[in-house]
Amino acid sequence: MERRTVGAAALEVGAIGLGCMPMSWAYSASQQDGESSLRTLHTALDRGCTLLDTADMYGPFTNELLIRRVLKERRADAFVSTKGGLLVGDQHIVANGRPGYVKRACDASLRRLRTEVIDLYQLHRADPEVPVEETWGAMAELVAAGKVRALGLCAMGARADRRPAHRRSGGSMHESTLRQLARIQQIFPVSSVQAELSVWSREALDGLLPWCEARGVGFLAAMPLGNGYLTGTLTPGSGFEPDDIRARHPRFTAEMMAANQPIVAGLRRTAGRHGAATTPAQVALAWLLAQGRHVVPVPGTKKERWASENASAADLVLTAEDLAEIGALPLGQGSWD
């Protein structure tokens, strides 16, 4: 697989990564299978998807423990990206960017992963009660101590505060992230920014991605397949188990799924021009790869089949006609927060 560079530390990863969250958190707990997930991790590494993206909150904690099992055998093959700075409560998630906490969280991740160094350590959310410079300064000390190789900022829900996620509103989270990036870049180099970017959610094209390109910062495209919607395997009326985040997500109501079908239809048309074996998901990932040399999509899955299919997207080259057609597709309807 093609290799791409992640930021200031000039670290190389496969062009497509693997989001490990679905193996332990946010999707149906009844369908979690550690052995199956372990096979998926091996398949991804075999196919060149070296970036394994996790976080301490996934589980919480159990996702890192799962990844430890593959690292035991294949640490040299993997690029480990984990995150700290969020606490999972009984009712909601809160940010904690206090320097002491961030350092302890990193040490705990190192122990769970049983690795001497984390390749990329990301601030999962900026804490509105702690100056981001203080948090970032503590993270820079982790690099100086040899515990972390590079630092990144996760811009997923950059408005995160001490209210439940479903009650937050107002302002562009990417505008907030750009202000944070300008501040922390003066303290220690930012190697990556992780934010949502996909065919149906393109806000990052207007600010975050150009910022990263201008500075050689890696862009990790989160939710590149729209939580599974852009694969074309979900249809209006698809049922989700109660513990699946999509069961209560505004974009996954039957009405919104029906309204967004033209996006999937467009991806299918493009896929059809590249052969019967090409899928909408592969087209969606190839579109992301075409957005810049520093873009690394991180599709999440717990199944070998999808990990292998996603990896094959790295070999799909879209034409100018393809890109123009995809760019003309409508954006996703329905609120995302």
LOMAR-81822 format. One record per residue (C-alpha): residue number from 1; residue in one letter; x, y, z. Coordinates in nm, 3 decimals, padded with zeros to 5 digits. Layout:
N
<dovo=NUM, tike=A, east=X, north=Y, up=Z>
...
% end
This chain:
337
<dovo=1, tike=M, east=00.000, north=00.000, up=00.000>
<dovo=2, tike=E, east=00.106, north=00.357, up=-00.067>
<dovo=3, tike=R, east=00.263, north=00.527, up=00.235>
<dovo=4, tike=R, east=00.176, north=00.877, up=00.352>
<dovo=5, tike=T, east=00.355, north=01.114, up=00.587>
<dovo=6, tike=V, east=00.205, north=01.228, up=00.915>
<dovo=7, tike=G, east=00.323, north=01.576, up=00.994>
<dovo=8, tike=A, east=00.620, north=01.738, up=01.158>
<dovo=9, tike=A, east=00.766, north=01.413, up=01.286>
<dovo=10, tike=A, east=00.771, north=01.277, up=00.928>
<dovo=11, tike=L, east=00.620, north=00.948, up=01.037>
<dovo=12, tike=E, east=00.499, north=00.719, up=00.758>
<dovo=13, tike=V, east=00.174, north=00.524, up=00.763>
<dovo=14, tike=G, east=-00.033, north=00.329, up=00.515>
<dovo=15, tike=A, east=-00.259, north=00.552, up=00.307>
<dovo=16, tike=I, east=-00.566, north=00.401, up=00.477>
<dovo=17, tike=G, east=-00.582, north=00.340, up=00.850>
<dovo=18, tike=L, east=-00.807, north=00.135, up=01.074>
<dovo=19, tike=G, east=-01.047, north=00.290, up=01.323>
<dovo=20, tike=C, east=-01.068, north=00.045, up=01.613>
<dovo=21, tike=M, east=-01.352, north=00.203, up=01.811>
<dovo=22, tike=P, east=-01.631, north=-00.024, up=01.671>
<dovo=23, tike=M, east=-01.453, north=-00.326, up=01.817>
<dovo=24, tike=S, east=-01.523, north=-00.212, up=02.173>
<dovo=25, tike=W, east=-01.752, north=00.090, up=02.195>
<dovo=26, tike=A, east=-02.041, north=00.292, up=02.047>
<dovo=27, tike=Y, east=-02.178, north=00.012, up=01.831>
<dovo=28, tike=S, east=-02.368, north=-00.297, up=01.938>
<dovo=29, tike=A, east=-02.208, north=-00.458, up=02.241>
<dovo=30, tike=S, east=-02.384, north=-00.785, up=02.163>
<dovo=31, tike=Q, east=-02.187, north=-00.810, up=01.839>
<dovo=32, tike=Q, east=-01.846, north=-00.752, up=01.995>
<dovo=33, tike=D, east=-01.612, north=-01.046, up=01.946>
<dovo=34, tike=G, east=-01.253, north=-01.013, up=02.060>
<dovo=35, tike=E, east=-01.124, north=-01.299, up=01.848>
<dovo=36, tike=S, east=-01.297, north=-01.170, up=01.536>
<dovo=37, tike=S, east=-01.164, north=-00.821, up=01.601>
<dovo=38, tike=L, east=-00.816, north=-00.959, up=01.648>
<dovo=39, tike=R, east=-00.836, north=-01.125, up=01.307>
<dovo=40, tike=T, east=-00.951, north=-00.794, up=01.161>
<dovo=41, tike=L, east=-00.650, north=-00.618, up=01.311>
<dovo=42, tike=H, east=-00.415, north=-00.874, up=01.158>
<dovo=43, tike=T, east=-00.589, north=-00.847, up=00.821>
<dovo=44, tike=A, east=-00.556, north=-00.469, up=00.823>
<dovo=45, tike=L, east=-00.184, north=-00.489, up=00.901>
<dovo=46, tike=D, east=-00.136, north=-00.758, up=00.635>
<dovo=47, tike=R, east=-00.294, north=-00.524, up=00.379>
<dovo=48, tike=G, east=-00.073, north=-00.229, up=00.477>
<dovo=49, tike=C, east=-00.319, north=-00.039, up=00.697>
<dovo=50, tike=T, east=-00.055, north=00.033, up=00.958>
<dovo=51, tike=L, east=-00.228, north=00.314, up=01.150>
<dovo=52, tike=L, east=-00.437, north=00.167, up=01.430>
<dovo=53, tike=D, east=-00.652, north=00.442, up=01.580>
<dovo=54, tike=T, east=-00.783, north=00.398, up=01.932>
<dovo=55, tike=A, east=-00.847, north=00.598, up=02.250>
<dovo=56, tike=D, east=-00.850, north=00.534, up=02.622>
<dovo=57, tike=M, east=-01.224, north=00.611, up=02.639>
<dovo=58, tike=Y, east=-01.320, north=00.337, up=02.393>
<dovo=59, tike=G, east=-01.468, north=00.074, up=02.618>
<dovo=60, tike=P, east=-01.357, north=00.258, up=02.821>
<dovo=61, tike=F, east=-01.004, north=00.115, up=02.823>
<dovo=62, tike=T, east=-01.088, north=-00.221, up=02.665>
<dovo=63, tike=N, east=-01.001, north=-00.113, up=02.310>
<dovo=64, tike=E, east=-00.640, north=-00.047, up=02.405>
<dovo=65, tike=L, east=-00.627, north=-00.384, up=02.579>
<dovo=66, tike=L, east=-00.750, north=-00.549, up=02.261>
<dovo=67, tike=I, east=-00.489, north=-00.376, up=02.047>
<dovo=68, tike=R, east=-00.222, north=-00.485, up=02.293>
<dovo=69, tike=R, east=-00.285, north=-00.841, up=02.181>
<dovo=70, tike=V, east=-00.184, north=-00.770, up=01.822>
<dovo=71, tike=L, east=00.104, north=-00.543, up=01.925>
<dovo=72, tike=K, east=00.250, north=-00.831, up=02.124>
<dovo=73, tike=E, east=00.319, north=-01.008, up=01.795>
<dovo=74, tike=R, east=00.344, north=-00.721, up=01.546>
<dovo=75, tike=R, east=00.458, north=-00.401, up=01.713>
<dovo=76, tike=A, east=00.699, north=-00.327, up=01.429>
<dovo=77, tike=D, east=00.417, north=-00.346, up=01.174>
<dovo=78, tike=A, east=00.183, north=-00.108, up=01.353>
<dovo=79, tike=F, east=00.162, north=00.268, up=01.395>
<dovo=80, tike=V, east=-00.024, north=00.322, up=01.721>
<dovo=81, tike=S, east=-00.242, north=00.630, up=01.756>
<dovo=82, tike=T, east=-00.432, north=00.674, up=02.079>
<dovo=83, tike=K, east=-00.606, north=00.965, up=02.249>
<dovo=84, tike=G, east=-00.651, north=01.107, up=02.595>
<dovo=85, tike=G, east=-00.841, north=01.393, up=02.752>
<dovo=86, tike=L, east=-01.195, north=01.259, up=02.785>
<dovo=87, tike=L, east=-01.369, north=01.095, up=03.077>
<dovo=88, tike=V, east=-01.673, north=00.871, up=03.034>
<dovo=89, tike=G, east=-01.937, north=00.932, up=03.301>
<dovo=90, tike=D, east=-02.267, north=00.760, up=03.371>
<dovo=91, tike=Q, east=-02.466, north=01.012, up=03.168>
<dovo=92, tike=H, east=-02.222, north=01.195, up=02.946>
<dovo=93, tike=I, east=-01.861, north=01.254, up=02.843>
<dovo=94, tike=V, east=-01.651, north=01.539, up=02.981>
<dovo=95, tike=A, east=-01.315, north=01.681, up=02.883>
<dovo=96, tike=N, east=-01.019, north=01.687, up=03.119>
<dovo=97, tike=G, east=-00.714, north=01.872, up=02.992>
<dovo=98, tike=R, east=-00.540, north=01.928, up=03.322>
<dovo=99, tike=P, east=-00.167, north=01.867, up=03.271>
<dovo=100, tike=G, east=-00.139, north=01.615, up=03.553>
<dovo=101, tike=Y, east=-00.435, north=01.416, up=03.426>
<dovo=102, tike=V, east=-00.309, north=01.409, up=03.066>
<dovo=103, tike=K, east=00.028, north=01.274, up=03.178>
<dovo=104, tike=R, east=-00.135, north=01.007, up=03.392>
<dovo=105, tike=A, east=-00.367, north=00.913, up=03.107>
<dovo=106, tike=C, east=-00.071, north=00.867, up=02.873>
<dovo=107, tike=D, east=00.111, north=00.649, up=03.126>
<dovo=108, tike=A, east=-00.203, north=00.438, up=03.166>
<dovo=109, tike=S, east=-00.234, north=00.396, up=02.788>
<dovo=110, tike=L, east=00.128, north=00.287, up=02.767>
<dovo=111, tike=R, east=00.062, north=00.023, up=03.031>
<dovo=112, tike=R, east=-00.254, north=-00.104, up=02.865>
<dovo=113, tike=L, east=-00.091, north=-00.118, up=02.522>
<dovo=114, tike=R, east=00.229, north=-00.262, up=02.670>
<dovo=115, tike=T, east=00.442, north=-00.053, up=02.441>
<dovo=116, tike=E, east=00.741, north=00.162, up=02.523>
<dovo=117, tike=V, east=00.627, north=00.449, up=02.305>
<dovo=118, tike=I, east=00.303, north=00.574, up=02.149>
<dovo=119, tike=D, east=00.357, north=00.677, up=01.787>
<dovo=120, tike=L, east=00.089, north=00.946, up=01.788>
<dovo=121, tike=Y, east=-00.079, north=01.080, up=02.100>
<dovo=122, tike=Q, east=-00.385, north=01.294, up=02.034>
<dovo=123, tike=L, east=-00.573, north=01.535, up=02.255>
<dovo=124, tike=H, east=-00.923, north=01.396, up=02.223>
<dovo=125, tike=R, east=-01.091, north=01.723, up=02.321>
<dovo=126, tike=A, east=-00.975, north=02.062, up=02.440>
<dovo=127, tike=D, east=-01.099, north=02.128, up=02.793>
<dovo=128, tike=P, east=-01.281, north=02.465, up=02.807>
<dovo=129, tike=E, east=-01.175, north=02.504, up=03.169>
<dovo=130, tike=V, east=-00.802, north=02.461, up=03.101>
<dovo=131, tike=P, east=-00.599, north=02.681, up=02.862>
<dovo=132, tike=V, east=-00.513, north=02.456, up=02.570>
<dovo=133, tike=E, east=-00.153, north=02.577, up=02.592>
<dovo=134, tike=E, east=-00.121, north=02.415, up=02.934>
<dovo=135, tike=T, east=-00.255, north=02.084, up=02.809>
<dovo=136, tike=W, east=-00.035, north=02.090, up=02.499>
<dovo=137, tike=G, east=00.271, north=02.183, up=02.703>
<dovo=138, tike=A, east=00.219, north=01.875, up=02.919>
<dovo=139, tike=M, east=00.185, north=01.662, up=02.607>
<dovo=140, tike=A, east=00.508, north=01.809, up=02.469>
<dovo=141, tike=E, east=00.679, north=01.692, up=02.788>
<dovo=142, tike=L, east=00.565, north=01.339, up=02.705>
<dovo=143, tike=V, east=00.756, north=01.363, up=02.378>
<dovo=144, tike=A, east=01.064, north=01.494, up=02.559>
<dovo=145, tike=A, east=01.039, north=01.201, up=02.800>
<dovo=146, tike=G, east=01.040, north=00.952, up=02.511>
<dovo=147, tike=K, east=00.689, north=00.826, up=02.582>
<dovo=148, tike=V, east=00.534, north=00.970, up=02.265>
<dovo=149, tike=R, east=00.676, north=01.026, up=01.918>
<dovo=150, tike=A, east=00.432, north=01.286, up=01.784>
<dovo=151, tike=L, east=00.129, north=01.489, up=01.891>
<dovo=152, tike=G, east=-00.207, north=01.544, up=01.729>
<dovo=153, tike=L, east=-00.532, north=01.725, up=01.793>
<dovo=154, tike=C, east=-00.866, north=01.553, up=01.751>
<dovo=155, tike=A, east=-01.121, north=01.804, up=01.624>
<dovo=156, tike=M, east=-01.419, north=01.574, up=01.656>
<dovo=157, tike=G, east=-01.664, north=01.777, up=01.860>
<dovo=158, tike=A, east=-01.417, north=02.054, up=01.936>
<dovo=159, tike=R, east=-01.699, north=02.231, up=02.120>
<dovo=160, tike=A, east=-01.677, north=01.960, up=02.386>
<dovo=161, tike=D, east=-01.750, north=02.098, up=02.726>
<dovo=162, tike=R, east=-01.898, north=01.980, up=03.051>
<dovo=163, tike=R, east=-02.249, north=01.943, up=02.914>
<dovo=164, tike=P, east=-02.383, north=01.623, up=02.759>
<dovo=165, tike=A, east=-02.289, north=01.603, up=02.393>
<dovo=166, tike=H, east=-02.650, north=01.607, up=02.275>
<dovo=167, tike=R, east=-02.705, north=01.950, up=02.435>
<dovo=168, tike=R, east=-02.417, north=02.136, up=02.271>
<dovo=169, tike=S, east=-02.481, north=02.386, up=01.996>
<dovo=170, tike=G, east=-02.362, north=02.705, up=01.831>
<dovo=171, tike=G, east=-02.054, north=02.815, up=01.640>
<dovo=172, tike=S, east=-01.833, north=02.633, up=01.394>
<dovo=173, tike=M, east=-01.628, north=02.372, up=01.571>
<dovo=174, tike=H, east=-01.369, north=02.399, up=01.295>
<dovo=175, tike=E, east=-01.329, north=02.772, up=01.358>
<dovo=176, tike=S, east=-01.266, north=02.689, up=01.721>
<dovo=177, tike=T, east=-01.015, north=02.421, up=01.623>
<dovo=178, tike=L, east=-00.824, north=02.659, up=01.395>
<dovo=179, tike=R, east=-00.787, north=02.904, up=01.681>
<dovo=180, tike=Q, east=-00.660, north=02.627, up=01.906>
<dovo=181, tike=L, east=-00.416, north=02.508, up=01.643>
<dovo=182, tike=A, east=-00.270, north=02.855, up=01.601>
<dovo=183, tike=R, east=-00.205, north=02.869, up=01.974>
<dovo=184, tike=I, east=-00.057, north=02.525, up=02.030>
<dovo=185, tike=Q, east=00.157, north=02.525, up=01.715>
<dovo=186, tike=Q, east=00.369, north=02.792, up=01.883>
<dovo=187, tike=I, east=00.444, north=02.555, up=02.172>
<dovo=188, tike=F, east=00.516, north=02.225, up=01.998>
<dovo=189, tike=P, east=00.462, north=02.108, up=01.638>
<dovo=190, tike=V, east=00.124, north=01.960, up=01.553>
<dovo=191, tike=S, east=00.177, north=01.640, up=01.354>
<dovo=192, tike=S, east=-00.186, north=01.559, up=01.281>
<dovo=193, tike=V, east=-00.542, north=01.682, up=01.298>
<dovo=194, tike=Q, east=-00.824, north=01.431, up=01.315>
<dovo=195, tike=A, east=-01.168, north=01.549, up=01.206>
<dovo=196, tike=E, east=-01.472, north=01.428, up=01.021>
<dovo=197, tike=L, east=-01.442, north=01.441, up=00.644>
<dovo=198, tike=S, east=-01.641, north=01.240, up=00.395>
<dovo=199, tike=V, east=-01.843, north=01.273, up=00.079>
<dovo=200, tike=W, east=-02.149, north=01.370, up=00.283>
<dovo=201, tike=S, east=-01.970, north=01.593, up=00.536>
<dovo=202, tike=R, east=-01.717, north=01.830, up=00.376>
<dovo=203, tike=E, east=-01.683, north=02.120, up=00.618>
<dovo=204, tike=A, east=-01.314, north=02.042, up=00.674>
<dovo=205, tike=L, east=-01.236, north=02.123, up=00.310>
<dovo=206, tike=D, east=-01.292, north=02.492, up=00.379>
<dovo=207, tike=G, east=-01.057, north=02.542, up=00.672>
<dovo=208, tike=L, east=-00.892, north=02.253, up=00.848>
<dovo=209, tike=L, east=-00.760, north=02.070, up=00.545>
<dovo=210, tike=P, east=-00.601, north=02.380, up=00.385>
<dovo=211, tike=W, east=-00.443, north=02.464, up=00.722>
<dovo=212, tike=C, east=-00.289, north=02.116, up=00.738>
<dovo=213, tike=E, east=-00.171, north=02.122, up=00.376>
<dovo=214, tike=A, east=00.000, north=02.457, up=00.418>
<dovo=215, tike=R, east=00.201, north=02.326, up=00.714>
<dovo=216, tike=G, east=00.265, north=01.967, up=00.616>
<dovo=217, tike=V, east=00.037, north=01.841, up=00.893>
<dovo=218, tike=G, east=-00.130, north=01.503, up=00.851>
<dovo=219, tike=F, east=-00.509, north=01.499, up=00.827>
<dovo=220, tike=L, east=-00.678, north=01.189, up=00.966>
<dovo=221, tike=A, east=-01.023, north=01.170, up=00.810>
<dovo=222, tike=A, east=-01.261, north=01.038, up=01.074>
<dovo=223, tike=M, east=-01.597, north=00.881, up=00.988>
<dovo=224, tike=P, east=-01.494, north=00.862, up=00.620>
<dovo=225, tike=L, east=-01.782, north=00.627, up=00.547>
<dovo=226, tike=G, east=-02.045, north=00.819, up=00.743>
<dovo=227, tike=N, east=-02.078, north=00.562, up=01.021>
<dovo=228, tike=G, east=-02.147, north=00.299, up=00.757>
<dovo=229, tike=Y, east=-02.406, north=00.491, up=00.557>
<dovo=230, tike=L, east=-02.180, north=00.557, up=00.258>
<dovo=231, tike=T, east=-02.111, north=00.186, up=00.216>
<dovo=232, tike=G, east=-02.456, north=00.144, up=00.066>
<dovo=233, tike=T, east=-02.529, north=-00.148, up=00.297>
<dovo=234, tike=L, east=-02.774, north=00.051, up=00.511>
<dovo=235, tike=T, east=-03.117, north=00.138, up=00.381>
<dovo=236, tike=P, east=-03.410, north=00.341, up=00.517>
<dovo=237, tike=G, east=-03.567, north=00.135, up=00.788>
<dovo=238, tike=S, east=-03.244, north=-00.043, up=00.882>
<dovo=239, tike=G, east=-03.276, north=-00.133, up=01.245>
<dovo=240, tike=F, east=-03.006, north=-00.071, up=01.505>
<dovo=241, tike=E, east=-02.972, north=-00.225, up=01.846>
<dovo=242, tike=P, east=-03.046, north=00.014, up=02.137>
<dovo=243, tike=D, east=-02.679, north=00.049, up=02.236>
<dovo=244, tike=D, east=-02.573, north=00.139, up=01.881>
<dovo=245, tike=I, east=-02.510, north=00.515, up=01.856>
<dovo=246, tike=R, east=-02.693, north=00.523, up=01.524>
<dovo=247, tike=A, east=-03.018, north=00.417, up=01.693>
<dovo=248, tike=R, east=-03.057, north=00.770, up=01.831>
<dovo=249, tike=H, east=-02.864, north=00.964, up=01.569>
<dovo=250, tike=P, east=-03.060, north=01.225, up=01.369>
<dovo=251, tike=R, east=-02.900, north=01.122, up=01.040>
<dovo=252, tike=F, east=-03.006, north=00.762, up=01.084>
<dovo=253, tike=T, east=-03.379, north=00.810, up=01.112>
<dovo=254, tike=A, east=-03.568, north=00.641, up=00.831>
<dovo=255, tike=E, east=-03.662, north=00.984, up=00.694>
<dovo=256, tike=M, east=-03.306, north=01.116, up=00.680>
<dovo=257, tike=M, east=-03.164, north=00.791, up=00.545>
<dovo=258, tike=A, east=-03.414, north=00.810, up=00.260>
<dovo=259, tike=A, east=-03.330, north=01.177, up=00.197>
<dovo=260, tike=N, east=-02.960, north=01.096, up=00.171>
<dovo=261, tike=Q, east=-02.997, north=00.806, up=-00.072>
<dovo=262, tike=P, east=-02.893, north=01.023, up=-00.373>
<dovo=263, tike=I, east=-02.542, north=01.042, up=-00.222>
<dovo=264, tike=V, east=-02.507, north=00.664, up=-00.215>
<dovo=265, tike=A, east=-02.660, north=00.640, up=-00.563>
<dovo=266, tike=G, east=-02.395, north=00.876, up=-00.692>
<dovo=267, tike=L, east=-02.116, north=00.670, up=-00.535>
<dovo=268, tike=R, east=-02.266, north=00.359, up=-00.695>
<dovo=269, tike=R, east=-02.263, north=00.523, up=-01.039>
<dovo=270, tike=T, east=-01.897, north=00.607, up=-01.002>
<dovo=271, tike=A, east=-01.818, north=00.259, up=-00.873>
<dovo=272, tike=G, east=-01.991, north=00.108, up=-01.176>
<dovo=273, tike=R, east=-01.746, north=00.278, up=-01.410>
<dovo=274, tike=H, east=-01.459, north=00.101, up=-01.235>
<dovo=275, tike=G, east=-01.591, north=-00.254, up=-01.253>
<dovo=276, tike=A, east=-01.848, north=-00.469, up=-01.085>
<dovo=277, tike=A, east=-01.623, north=-00.542, up=-00.787>
<dovo=278, tike=T, east=-01.581, north=-00.175, up=-00.695>
<dovo=279, tike=T, east=-01.802, north=-00.063, up=-00.408>
<dovo=280, tike=P, east=-01.946, north=00.273, up=-00.297>
<dovo=281, tike=A, east=-01.726, north=00.255, up=00.013>
<dovo=282, tike=Q, east=-01.412, north=00.223, up=-00.195>
<dovo=283, tike=V, east=-01.514, north=00.520, up=-00.407>
<dovo=284, tike=A, east=-01.578, north=00.726, up=-00.093>
<dovo=285, tike=L, east=-01.232, north=00.641, up=00.043>
<dovo=286, tike=A, east=-01.060, north=00.700, up=-00.290>
<dovo=287, tike=W, east=-01.224, north=01.044, up=-00.305>
<dovo=288, tike=L, east=-01.068, north=01.125, up=00.030>
<dovo=289, tike=L, east=-00.725, north=01.008, up=-00.082>
<dovo=290, tike=A, east=-00.757, north=01.243, up=-00.380>
<dovo=291, tike=Q, east=-00.808, north=01.544, up=-00.150>
<dovo=292, tike=G, east=-00.438, north=01.572, up=-00.068>
<dovo=293, tike=R, east=-00.117, north=01.385, up=-00.002>
<dovo=294, tike=H, east=-00.146, north=01.428, up=00.374>
<dovo=295, tike=V, east=-00.500, north=01.284, up=00.401>
<dovo=296, tike=V, east=-00.529, north=00.943, up=00.566>
<dovo=297, tike=P, east=-00.885, north=00.806, up=00.593>
<dovo=298, tike=V, east=-00.946, north=00.606, up=00.911>
<dovo=299, tike=P, east=-01.253, north=00.391, up=00.847>
<dovo=300, tike=G, east=-01.372, north=00.202, up=01.151>
<dovo=301, tike=T, east=-01.472, north=-00.161, up=01.135>
<dovo=302, tike=K, east=-01.459, north=-00.481, up=01.338>
<dovo=303, tike=K, east=-01.501, north=-00.718, up=01.042>
<dovo=304, tike=E, east=-01.225, north=-00.867, up=00.829>
<dovo=305, tike=R, east=-01.432, north=-00.838, up=00.514>
<dovo=306, tike=W, east=-01.471, north=-00.462, up=00.542>
<dovo=307, tike=A, east=-01.110, north=-00.407, up=00.650>
<dovo=308, tike=S, east=-00.990, north=-00.586, up=00.338>
<dovo=309, tike=E, east=-01.236, north=-00.401, up=00.114>
<dovo=310, tike=N, east=-01.133, north=-00.068, up=00.261>
<dovo=311, tike=A, east=-00.765, north=-00.143, up=00.206>
<dovo=312, tike=S, east=-00.830, north=-00.209, up=-00.163>
<dovo=313, tike=A, east=-00.956, north=00.147, up=-00.201>
<dovo=314, tike=A, east=-00.593, north=00.259, up=-00.193>
<dovo=315, tike=D, east=-00.554, north=00.108, up=-00.542>
<dovo=316, tike=L, east=-00.856, north=00.288, up=-00.689>
<dovo=317, tike=V, east=-00.765, north=00.594, up=-00.894>
<dovo=318, tike=L, east=-01.058, north=00.825, up=-00.967>
<dovo=319, tike=T, east=-01.070, north=01.026, up=-01.288>
<dovo=320, tike=A, east=-01.130, north=01.398, up=-01.312>
<dovo=321, tike=E, east=-01.484, north=01.314, up=-01.424>
<dovo=322, tike=D, east=-01.534, north=01.096, up=-01.118>
<dovo=323, tike=L, east=-01.413, north=01.367, up=-00.883>
<dovo=324, tike=A, east=-01.631, north=01.631, up=-01.045>
<dovo=325, tike=E, east=-01.937, north=01.408, up=-01.020>
<dovo=326, tike=I, east=-01.873, north=01.326, up=-00.656>
<dovo=327, tike=G, east=-01.808, north=01.690, up=-00.576>
<dovo=328, tike=A, east=-02.150, north=01.778, up=-00.718>
<dovo=329, tike=L, east=-02.331, north=01.534, up=-00.491>
<dovo=330, tike=P, east=-02.550, north=01.688, up=-00.221>
<dovo=331, tike=L, east=-02.424, north=01.712, up=00.134>
<dovo=332, tike=G, east=-02.579, north=01.497, up=00.402>
<dovo=333, tike=Q, east=-02.916, north=01.613, up=00.530>
<dovo=334, tike=G, east=-03.005, north=01.606, up=00.896>
<dovo=335, tike=S, east=-02.821, north=01.746, up=01.196>
<dovo=336, tike=W, east=-02.506, north=01.570, up=01.309>
<dovo=337, tike=D, east=-02.477, north=01.701, up=01.669>
% end
